[in-house]
Amino acid sequence: MSQNLRSAPVARSSAAAAQFAGANDTPLRAHRSAPLAHLCDALDAMFEACEKFPEPSDSTFFARSMRIALADAAANPELLAPAQREGSTENYRRHLLAADPHGRYAIAALVWQPGQASPVHAHHTWCGYAVIEGTLSETVFEWNGAQHCASATRTQARNTGAVSFVRGGRGGIHRLGNCSDAPAVSLHIYGVAGAQIATHVNDIVRAADAPALV
């Protein structure tokens, strides 16, 4: 049965977009689990392997390797500390786990309480995610440049272990939400510096229709 999801309205200004994009961020913790350190090593190796590309994420190798790295990390129960699985009653909560010192990527865990959802958005940068725990619903949208809005094309369940990777741009518009009766946790990697995770990731767009996720 579908459920109404709690999400903020479409942002009307850059300030509002930045505020919503940083949904309940928590500060970066100095401690890294062994699985998280392994994930950072894998990402560093991917960038080194793609250093000849003007944009590494354009490489098929990069996209494939990112999916593998996300799946491996998400499957390890020791990836997150208990505090990094804590949610918020107001909105989904984002825990910044690691930030590349060279500004190439930031890693975060997102905790979704039942009924919580993101706005309809694209990404200014490449983004990959994996579902660590529970089930998320994802609605995919198609951008209509003439009408300057997005229209929903399909909705699918993203169960534990599901992995996704998209390049930046409005060819990858979607909305994530938790329609289940239990919390869900997802792992996200963004192609931005840690300090930019709240302002340079989400491109919030107007949707012609945003059906309830199933």
The 8 nearest C-alpha neighbors of each residue, nearest first, counted from 0:
[[1, 2, 213, 178, 179, 212, 211, 3],
 [2, 0, 213, 212, 211, 178, 3, 179],
 [1, 3, 178, 4, 211, 0, 114, 212],
 [4, 2, 211, 114, 5, 1, 212, 178],
 [5, 3, 114, 115, 116, 2, 6, 176],
 [4, 6, 115, 114, 116, 3, 7, 90],
 [7, 5, 116, 117, 118, 4, 115, 8],
 [6, 8, 118, 9, 5, 19, 117, 10],
 [9, 7, 10, 6, 118, 11, 119, 205],
 [8, 10, 205, 11, 7, 203, 118, 204],
 [9, 11, 16, 15, 12, 8, 203, 13],
 [10, 12, 9, 15, 13, 16, 14, 8],
 [13, 11, 15, 14, 10, 16, 17, 9],
 [12, 14, 16, 15, 17, 11, 10, 198],
 [15, 13, 17, 12, 16, 18, 10, 11],
 [16, 14, 18, 12, 10, 17, 13, 19],
 [17, 15, 13, 10, 19, 14, 18, 20],
 [16, 18, 198, 20, 14, 15, 19, 197],
 [19, 17, 15, 16, 21, 20, 14, 22],
 [18, 20, 16, 21, 22, 17, 15, 7],
 [21, 19, 17, 197, 22, 18, 16, 201],
 [22, 20, 197, 19, 18, 24, 23, 17],
 [21, 23, 19, 20, 24, 92, 91, 93],
 [24, 22, 92, 93, 21, 25, 91, 90],
 [25, 23, 93, 21, 22, 94, 92, 26],
 [24, 26, 94, 95, 93, 23, 27, 92],
 [27, 25, 95, 28, 24, 94, 96, 93],
 [26, 28, 95, 96, 97, 29, 25, 94],
 [29, 27, 30, 26, 96, 31, 95, 97],
 [28, 30, 31, 27, 97, 96, 26, 32],
 [31, 29, 28, 32, 96, 27, 97, 80],
 [32, 30, 35, 36, 33, 29, 28, 96],
 [31, 33, 35, 34, 78, 36, 30, 77],
 [32, 34, 36, 35, 37, 31, 78, 77],
 [35, 33, 37, 78, 32, 36, 38, 72],
 [36, 34, 38, 32, 37, 33, 78, 31],
 [35, 37, 33, 39, 38, 34, 31, 32],
 [36, 38, 34, 40, 35, 39, 33, 41],
 [39, 37, 35, 41, 40, 36, 34, 42],
 [38, 40, 42, 36, 41, 37, 43, 35],
 [41, 39, 37, 43, 38, 42, 44, 36],
 [40, 42, 38, 44, 39, 43, 37, 45],
 [43, 41, 45, 39, 44, 40, 38, 46],
 [42, 44, 40, 46, 45, 41, 39, 47],
 [43, 45, 47, 41, 42, 46, 48, 40],
 [46, 44, 42, 48, 47, 43, 41, 49],
 [45, 47, 49, 43, 48, 44, 50, 42],
 [46, 48, 44, 50, 49, 45, 43, 51],
 [47, 49, 45, 46, 50, 44, 51, 61],
 [50, 48, 46, 55, 47, 51, 52, 45],
 [49, 51, 47, 52, 48, 46, 55, 53],
 [52, 50, 49, 53, 48, 55, 47, 54],
 [51, 53, 54, 55, 50, 49, 58, 57],
 [54, 52, 55, 51, 50, 57, 49, 56],
 [53, 55, 52, 56, 57, 58, 49, 50],
 [56, 54, 52, 49, 57, 58, 53, 61],
 [57, 55, 58, 54, 61, 62, 166, 125],
 [58, 56, 55, 54, 59, 61, 166, 62],
 [57, 59, 61, 60, 56, 55, 62, 49],
 [58, 60, 62, 61, 63, 57, 56, 64],
 [61, 59, 63, 58, 62, 64, 49, 45],
 [60, 62, 64, 58, 59, 63, 56, 65],
 [63, 61, 65, 59, 64, 60, 56, 66],
 [64, 62, 60, 66, 65, 61, 59, 67],
 [65, 63, 67, 61, 66, 62, 60, 68],
 [66, 64, 68, 62, 67, 63, 61, 69],
 [65, 67, 69, 63, 64, 68, 70, 162],
 [66, 68, 64, 70, 65, 69, 71, 63],
 [69, 67, 65, 71, 66, 70, 64, 72],
 [70, 68, 66, 72, 67, 71, 73, 129],
 [71, 69, 67, 73, 68, 72, 66, 74],
 [70, 72, 68, 74, 69, 73, 67, 75],
 [73, 71, 69, 74, 75, 70, 68, 34],
 [74, 72, 131, 70, 75, 71, 69, 129],
 [73, 75, 71, 72, 70, 76, 131, 160],
 [74, 76, 77, 72, 73, 78, 71, 34],
 [77, 75, 78, 74, 79, 73, 131, 72],
 [76, 78, 75, 79, 34, 32, 80, 33],
 [79, 77, 34, 76, 75, 35, 32, 72],
 [80, 78, 77, 83, 81, 84, 76, 32],
 [79, 81, 83, 82, 78, 84, 77, 32],
 [80, 82, 84, 83, 79, 85, 77, 78],
 [83, 81, 84, 85, 80, 79, 86, 94],
 [84, 82, 80, 81, 85, 79, 94, 108],
 [85, 83, 81, 82, 110, 86, 79, 80],
 [86, 84, 82, 83, 110, 81, 87, 92],
 [87, 85, 110, 92, 84, 112, 111, 91],
 [86, 88, 89, 92, 90, 91, 85, 112],
 [87, 89, 90, 86, 112, 91, 115, 92],
 [90, 88, 87, 91, 23, 115, 92, 5],
 [91, 89, 87, 88, 115, 92, 22, 23],
 [90, 92, 111, 110, 115, 87, 22, 112],
 [93, 91, 23, 110, 86, 109, 22, 87],
 [92, 94, 109, 24, 108, 23, 22, 25],
 [93, 95, 25, 108, 107, 24, 96, 83],
 [94, 96, 107, 27, 97, 25, 106, 26],
 [95, 97, 107, 106, 27, 94, 28, 108],
 [98, 96, 106, 105, 95, 27, 99, 107],
 [99, 97, 105, 193, 104, 100, 106, 192],
 [98, 100, 102, 101, 104, 103, 105, 97],
 [101, 99, 102, 98, 103, 192, 193, 104],
 [102, 100, 99, 103, 192, 104, 98, 191],
 [103, 101, 192, 99, 100, 104, 191, 193],
 [102, 104, 101, 191, 190, 99, 192, 105],
 [105, 103, 190, 191, 189, 99, 192, 102],
 [104, 106, 98, 193, 189, 188, 192, 97],
 [107, 105, 188, 97, 96, 187, 95, 98],
 [108, 106, 95, 96, 187, 94, 186, 93],
 [107, 109, 186, 94, 185, 93, 187, 95],
 [110, 108, 93, 185, 92, 184, 94, 186],
 [109, 111, 184, 92, 86, 91, 183, 84],
 [112, 110, 91, 183, 182, 115, 184, 177],
 [111, 113, 182, 115, 114, 86, 183, 91],
 [114, 112, 177, 180, 115, 182, 179, 181],
 [113, 115, 4, 177, 178, 5, 112, 3],
 [116, 114, 5, 4, 177, 113, 176, 112],
 [117, 115, 176, 6, 175, 4, 5, 177],
 [116, 118, 175, 174, 6, 176, 119, 115],
 [117, 119, 120, 174, 6, 7, 116, 203],
 [120, 118, 174, 173, 203, 204, 117, 206],
 [121, 119, 203, 202, 204, 172, 173, 118],
 [120, 122, 172, 202, 169, 171, 201, 168],
 [123, 121, 201, 202, 167, 124, 200, 168],
 [122, 124, 167, 200, 168, 202, 201, 199],
 [125, 123, 167, 122, 190, 200, 126, 166],
 [126, 124, 166, 167, 190, 165, 189, 122],
 [125, 127, 189, 165, 188, 164, 124, 166],
 [126, 128, 164, 188, 163, 187, 165, 189],
 [127, 129, 187, 186, 163, 162, 188, 164],
 [128, 130, 162, 186, 161, 185, 69, 131],
 [129, 131, 185, 159, 160, 161, 132, 184],
 [132, 130, 185, 73, 184, 159, 129, 160],
 [131, 133, 184, 183, 159, 130, 134, 185],
 [134, 132, 183, 159, 158, 182, 184, 135],
 [133, 135, 158, 157, 183, 159, 132, 156],
 [134, 136, 177, 157, 176, 156, 158, 137],
 [137, 135, 156, 176, 157, 175, 155, 212],
 [138, 136, 175, 155, 154, 174, 156, 139],
 [137, 139, 154, 174, 173, 153, 155, 140],
 [138, 140, 173, 153, 152, 151, 172, 154],
 [141, 139, 151, 150, 172, 152, 173, 149],
 [140, 142, 150, 149, 151, 143, 172, 152],
 [141, 143, 149, 148, 144, 169, 140, 150],
 [144, 142, 148, 145, 146, 147, 149, 141],
 [143, 145, 147, 146, 142, 148, 149, 141],
 [144, 146, 143, 147, 148, 142, 149, 141],
 [147, 145, 144, 148, 143, 149, 142, 207],
 [148, 146, 144, 145, 143, 149, 142, 205],
 [147, 149, 205, 206, 143, 146, 207, 142],
 [148, 150, 142, 206, 141, 143, 140, 207],
 [149, 151, 140, 141, 207, 206, 208, 152],
 [152, 150, 140, 139, 153, 141, 209, 208],
 [151, 153, 140, 139, 150, 141, 154, 138],
 [154, 152, 139, 138, 151, 155, 140, 137],
 [155, 153, 138, 137, 139, 212, 136, 213],
 [154, 156, 137, 136, 157, 138, 153, 213],
 [155, 157, 136, 135, 158, 137, 134, 154],
 [158, 156, 135, 134, 161, 136, 155, 137],
 [159, 157, 134, 161, 156, 160, 135, 133],
 [158, 160, 130, 132, 131, 133, 161, 134],
 [159, 161, 130, 158, 131, 129, 162, 70],
 [160, 162, 129, 130, 158, 159, 157, 163],
 [163, 161, 129, 128, 66, 160, 70, 130],
 [162, 164, 128, 127, 129, 66, 165, 161],
 [163, 165, 127, 126, 128, 66, 62, 166],
 [166, 164, 126, 125, 171, 127, 167, 163],
 [165, 167, 125, 126, 124, 168, 56, 164],
 [166, 168, 124, 125, 123, 122, 165, 169],
 [169, 167, 170, 122, 123, 121, 171, 166],
 [170, 168, 171, 121, 172, 142, 122, 167],
 [169, 171, 168, 172, 142, 141, 121, 167],
 [170, 172, 169, 121, 165, 168, 173, 166],
 [173, 171, 121, 140, 120, 169, 139, 170],
 [174, 172, 139, 138, 140, 119, 120, 121],
 [173, 175, 119, 138, 137, 117, 118, 120],
 [176, 174, 137, 117, 116, 136, 135, 138],
 [175, 177, 116, 136, 135, 115, 117, 178],
 [176, 178, 135, 113, 114, 179, 115, 136],
 [179, 177, 114, 2, 113, 176, 213, 136],
 [178, 180, 181, 177, 113, 134, 114, 182],
 [179, 181, 113, 178, 182, 114, 177, 112],
 [180, 182, 179, 113, 183, 112, 133, 177],
 [183, 181, 112, 111, 113, 133, 184, 180],
 [182, 184, 133, 111, 132, 110, 134, 112],
 [185, 183, 110, 132, 131, 109, 111, 130],
 [184, 186, 130, 131, 109, 129, 108, 187],
 [185, 187, 108, 129, 128, 107, 130, 109],
 [188, 186, 128, 107, 127, 106, 108, 185],
 [187, 189, 106, 127, 105, 126, 128, 107],
 [190, 188, 126, 105, 104, 191, 125, 187],
 [189, 191, 104, 125, 124, 103, 126, 105],
 [192, 190, 104, 189, 103, 105, 102, 195],
 [191, 193, 102, 195, 194, 104, 105, 103],
 [192, 194, 98, 105, 195, 196, 191, 102],
 [193, 195, 192, 196, 197, 191, 98, 198],
 [196, 194, 198, 199, 192, 193, 197, 191],
 [195, 197, 193, 198, 194, 199, 200, 191],
 [198, 196, 21, 20, 195, 17, 199, 200],
 [197, 199, 17, 195, 196, 200, 20, 21],
 [200, 198, 195, 196, 197, 123, 201, 191],
 [201, 199, 123, 122, 196, 124, 198, 202],
 [202, 200, 122, 203, 121, 120, 20, 123],
 [201, 203, 121, 122, 120, 123, 204, 200],
 [204, 202, 120, 201, 119, 121, 118, 9],
 [205, 203, 120, 119, 202, 206, 148, 9],
 [204, 206, 148, 149, 9, 207, 203, 119],
 [207, 205, 149, 148, 208, 150, 209, 204],
 [208, 206, 150, 149, 148, 205, 209, 151],
 [209, 207, 206, 150, 210, 151, 149, 205],
 [208, 210, 206, 151, 211, 207, 150, 119],
 [211, 209, 208, 212, 151, 138, 213, 154],
 [212, 210, 3, 1, 213, 2, 209, 4],
 [211, 213, 136, 210, 1, 154, 138, 178],
 [212, 1, 136, 211, 178, 0, 154, 156]]
